[in-house]
Amino acid sequence: MIPTPDPDYFESIYERYNRREYVHPDPLEMVYRYASKGDQEIAGLIASSLAYGRVNQILLKSGWVLDLMGPSPELFLKESTRRSLSSCFRGFRYRWTTDRELVDLVWAIKCVREEWGSLNAAFKDGMHDDDHDVLPALSAWVELLISRMKVKKSSLLSSPVDGSACKRMHMFLRWMIRKDDVDPGTWNGIESSRLLVPLDAHMHRIARLLGFTRRRQADQRTVIEITEFFRNLNPGDPVRYDFSLTRFGIHPGMNAGQLLVHGKTGDS
């Protein structure tokens, strides 16, 4: 039986930890480099796509890519050709991601932005008024980006079509759509109520520890179950507590076990 949500418990954690001082180390830092929305959405997608493995390596590799793009990724893409991108990123490698995959992603971002004006506009084009969440639009958006690549599938872009958790994509959408002291809210026209939890190992461990899921597999079904738990707390913003909760396990000196001293989620 899933425990009854206690809003005060989660709000106290949100108020204490949903602050800029707790962002480092997090790939969201890459978005903070820029003031313009165009630069932010480009940096955000690159950083979130590379957000697998150890966080220090994620920051190193995504920072390296963005450094090569200069002070404005938006201007860099406007002036780039596929050949110049291949030359610029030659030799890049991060675990299984090669320079060719990186070029494919950056080229796809350029193409979609030229056709729709922004990644935001392209995503909104796939949204429908009766969509309960972002899954249909995310599927269409990922398919659109991949259609501009030289491959049929990219390890940098996960799609809900295969039932995966799509952690990196939901994290990117959280950054772009929500707006508070941590999330920049770069995009417009998409309601936070449609977001789904970015299910990484930290959130999965926390959800099981606090008892609002018993599922062992970190897949799309688990994402939806955890999101629905939070939706009962806050229908308009079901990923409100994602950042503050996942500091327990990401931020130095904080671990998931410490959540238990803040109180209980309810009676099981």
Number of C-alpha atoms within 10 A of each C-alpha: 9 14 15 16 18 15 14 12 15 20 16 14 16 17 11 10 20 23 15 12 9 17 19 16 16 18 26 23 18 19 25 15 15 16 12 12 18 21 20 26 26 22 28 25 26 24 26 26 23 24 24 16 10 8 16 12 15 21 21 12 18 21 19 13 19 19 12 12 19 11 13 19 21 21 13 17 20 12 10 16 13 15 9 12 20 18 12 16 18 14 10 17 14 16 9 7 14 14 18 16 20 25 23 22 23 19 22 20 24 25 20 19 20 13 11 13 13 19 23 22 16 19 21 17 13 17 19 12 5 6 12 11 17 23 21 16 19 23 17 19 22 19 17 18 22 20 14 17 19 15 10 9 15 18 11 20 18 22 21 19 15 11 11 15 24 25 25 22 23 23 26 22 28 24 24 24 21 23 15 12 10 20 23 19 19 22 22 12 11 17 13 22 19 19 25 31 28 24 26 18 13 16 23 23 19 21 20 14 15 19 18 24 20 16 15 10 11 18 19 21 14 21 25 17 17 25 24 18 19 24 21 15 19 15 15 15 19 22 25 26 19 20 24 21 22 22 23 20 18 19 14 11 9 13 16 19 13 12 17 12 7 11 13 17 19 15 11 11
